[in-house]
Amino acid sequence: MAGGMPDRNFLMTVFQQVDKDRSGAIDARELQSALSNGNWTPFNPDTVKLMIGMFDRTGEGTINFNEFGALWKYVTDWQQCFRSFDNDNSGSINKTELKTAITTFGYRFSDQFFDILIKRFDRSGKGLIYFDDFIQCCISLHTLTSSFSQHDQEQRGVATFSYEQFISVFFRVMQ
């Protein structure tokens, strides 16, 4: 499955299993029950909403079959990424593994900032980030970086925001 879309018939079978109410669309509740962290905990509802928002082209809060195919590939790609940084195969990422992942993506942050990321995205309180929260962390960093870059005209790592612009960016990311 890596790199390409899975077979359409396979995807339709999965879609129909996830679409519990047979509405022809998958909502956040249905998607959450279908996704797995691999540690018997429910998938973070905020991450589910974030992903539905990314693939929902109609703005109805659901995804249809075509949108589901793109979401399936997205989740599968993130799963492979997550596993590649989970060096000890624990099913979670610790601060060292998170630092390796985020640095590999091209970000340069201090150790103190990684402490903040762990604290923000660790729902277990164990200093670990599970798959769902890893996705949310990466999407949040990407969204914030994109917003910042729009205001960093000279690409110096310095941007000027009005207070309202700052709050607007924050609320878009933390929805």
C-alpha distance (Angstrom), angle and dihedral (degrees) to the residues before:
residue distance angle dihedral
M1 . . .
A2 3.79 . .
G3 3.75 113.9 .
G4 3.81 97.2 4.4
M5 3.76 141.9 60.0
P6 3.79 117.1 -88.4
D7 3.80 120.9 -117.1
R8 3.83 113.0 -64.6
N9 3.82 92.6 -129.2
F10 3.81 90.8 52.5
L11 3.80 90.4 49.6
M12 3.81 91.7 48.8
T13 3.80 90.4 52.1
V14 3.81 91.2 51.0
F15 3.81 91.8 44.1
Q16 3.80 91.6 52.9
Q17 3.81 91.2 48.7
V18 3.81 91.0 51.6
D19 3.83 94.3 43.4
K20 3.81 92.5 76.1
D21 3.81 95.9 170.5
R22 3.84 92.7 47.4
S23 3.81 91.0 -127.3
G24 3.80 93.5 139.2
A25 3.80 89.9 -115.8
I26 3.78 134.4 76.1
D27 3.79 120.3 -131.2
A28 3.81 128.4 -161.6
R29 3.81 93.7 -93.8
E30 3.81 92.9 52.6
L31 3.79 92.7 45.4
Q32 3.80 92.8 47.8
S33 3.80 91.6 53.8
A34 3.82 90.4 50.5
L35 3.81 97.6 49.3
S36 3.78 122.9 82.2
N37 3.76 134.2 -157.5
G38 3.77 90.9 -164.5
N39 3.82 90.7 -121.4
W40 3.83 101.3 82.1
T41 3.82 92.8 -106.3
P42 3.81 121.6 123.0
F43 3.79 115.6 -100.0
N44 3.81 111.5 -99.7
P45 3.85 106.4 -92.0
D46 3.82 90.3 -146.2
T47 3.81 90.6 57.4
V48 3.81 90.4 47.8
K49 3.83 91.5 51.9
L50 3.81 90.3 46.8
M51 3.80 91.7 52.7
I52 3.80 94.1 45.2
G53 3.81 88.2 50.5
M54 3.81 90.3 52.9
F55 3.82 94.4 52.8
D56 3.81 102.5 30.3
R57 3.82 102.4 102.0
T58 3.81 94.9 177.7
G59 3.81 97.6 51.3
E60 3.81 92.6 -127.1
G61 3.81 95.4 123.1
T62 3.80 92.7 -111.1
I63 3.78 136.7 88.3
N64 3.79 125.5 -133.2
F65 3.81 125.9 -147.5
N66 3.83 95.8 -84.4
E67 3.80 91.8 48.2
F68 3.81 88.9 46.5
G69 3.82 90.9 58.7
A70 3.81 90.5 57.0
L71 3.80 91.5 44.9
W72 3.83 91.2 49.5
K73 3.81 90.9 54.0
Y74 3.81 90.5 46.0
V75 3.82 93.1 52.3
T76 3.81 92.1 44.0
D77 3.82 91.3 51.4
W78 3.82 90.8 49.0
Q79 3.80 89.7 48.8
Q80 3.80 91.4 55.0
C81 3.79 90.2 46.1
F82 3.81 91.8 49.3
R83 3.80 92.4 49.1
S84 3.80 91.6 49.4
F85 3.82 90.2 58.9
D86 3.82 96.4 39.4
N87 3.81 90.5 88.2
D88 3.81 96.2 175.2
N89 3.85 93.1 44.7
S90 3.80 89.8 -125.6
G91 3.81 94.2 140.9
S92 3.78 89.8 -115.5
I93 3.78 137.8 72.2
N94 3.78 121.4 -124.6
K95 3.80 125.8 -156.7
T96 3.82 94.0 -87.3
E97 3.81 92.5 49.9
L98 3.81 91.0 45.1
K99 3.79 90.7 51.1
T100 3.83 90.2 51.3
A101 3.82 91.3 49.2
I102 3.79 97.0 46.2
T103 3.81 92.3 43.8
T104 3.82 89.9 49.8
F105 3.81 87.8 55.1
G106 3.81 87.5 59.1
Y107 3.80 101.5 -100.7
R108 3.80 121.1 133.4
F109 3.80 113.8 -156.4
S110 3.80 136.1 157.3
D111 3.81 123.3 -107.7
Q112 3.80 87.8 -108.6
F113 3.80 90.2 58.3
F114 3.82 90.7 53.0
D115 3.80 87.6 53.6
I116 3.82 87.3 55.6
L117 3.82 91.7 48.6
I118 3.81 92.0 49.7
K119 3.80 91.3 48.0
R120 3.83 92.1 47.9
F121 3.82 98.4 45.7
D122 3.83 101.8 32.0
R123 3.80 105.7 97.4
S124 3.82 92.9 170.5
G125 3.81 95.8 62.0
K126 3.82 89.6 -132.9
G127 3.81 98.6 108.1
L128 3.81 90.2 -102.7
I129 3.78 135.3 113.5
Y130 3.79 120.2 -144.8
F131 3.79 126.3 -151.2
D132 3.82 98.4 -89.2
D133 3.78 93.8 48.6
F134 3.82 91.0 45.2
I135 3.82 88.7 58.7
Q136 3.81 90.8 48.4
C137 3.81 91.6 48.0
C138 3.80 92.8 51.1
I139 3.81 94.3 44.7
S140 3.82 90.1 48.9
L141 3.81 92.6 50.0
H142 3.80 91.0 47.9
T143 3.81 93.5 48.3
L144 3.80 93.5 46.5
T145 3.81 91.4 46.3
S146 3.81 91.7 50.8
S147 3.80 91.4 49.6
F148 3.80 91.4 46.6
S149 3.82 92.1 48.7
Q150 3.80 90.9 56.2
H151 3.81 88.3 60.5
D152 3.82 95.7 39.3
Q153 3.80 94.7 78.5
E154 3.81 95.4 169.3
Q155 3.83 94.0 44.0
R156 3.83 91.5 -125.0
G157 3.79 97.1 130.9
V158 3.80 90.5 -104.7
A159 3.80 124.8 106.4
T160 3.77 136.1 175.8
F161 3.80 116.5 -137.3
S162 3.74 130.9 176.4
Y163 3.78 112.6 -130.3
E164 3.81 90.6 -107.8
Q165 3.82 92.1 51.0
F166 3.81 89.9 50.6
I167 3.80 92.7 50.0
S168 3.82 90.9 45.9
V169 3.81 91.3 54.4
F170 3.79 91.1 46.2
F171 3.80 93.9 51.6
R172 3.82 92.6 46.6
V173 3.79 90.0 55.3
M174 3.79 98.2 39.1
Q175 3.80 97.0 47.2
